[in-house]
Amino acid sequence: MFLPAKLDVRRLHDTIEKIEWGRPTSRGEGKTLAYIHLMIAEVLLGDSENRYLYVGENEILTRYVAHDFLQLFEELRPDYFYSIERRQEAPTMILIENQVFKFISSFQFIHSSRHHDRKFNRIFFDVSKEQQFKLDRNGELMNAFITLQSCGADFK
């Protein structure tokens, strides 16, 4: 089991309490924090050359997650090499020991899924049910899932 070097127990308990009381914003924060830790565990335990995709609620929150992921990773493993590329279609891409992490918004996920030329080993889908309903008007979200699963992606 993966645990960070620094664990804020009080904050963890507060977040769990908020999630149990069903506050929507806290539910997202708790789930997103779990995804960040899962992604870091993938780097530390995963195969080199793996490709990972994080799909966030919107572009702004996705950028925050990429920033938080990188910041926490630097605290835990400052010896790992990384580089960042910023592109229009994929605002942040982080490369760590040949492992690629691509961070995109849910809107970008739908409109670029048929253009992904490379297979992703794992996709972290961090999008609320409300946003999923908004995006899946014409079955576009389901088509994006099918396209990427047909390439062998594992969804988390």
Secondary structure, DSSP 8 states (H G I E B T S, - for coil): ----SS--HHHHHHHHHHHHTT-HHHHHHHHHHHHHHHHHHHHHHS-TT-EEEEEESSHHHHHHHHHHHHHHHHHH-TTS-EEEE--SSSSEEEEETTEEEEEEEHHHHHHHGGG--S--SEEEE---HHHHHHH-SSSHHHHHHHHHHHTT-EE-
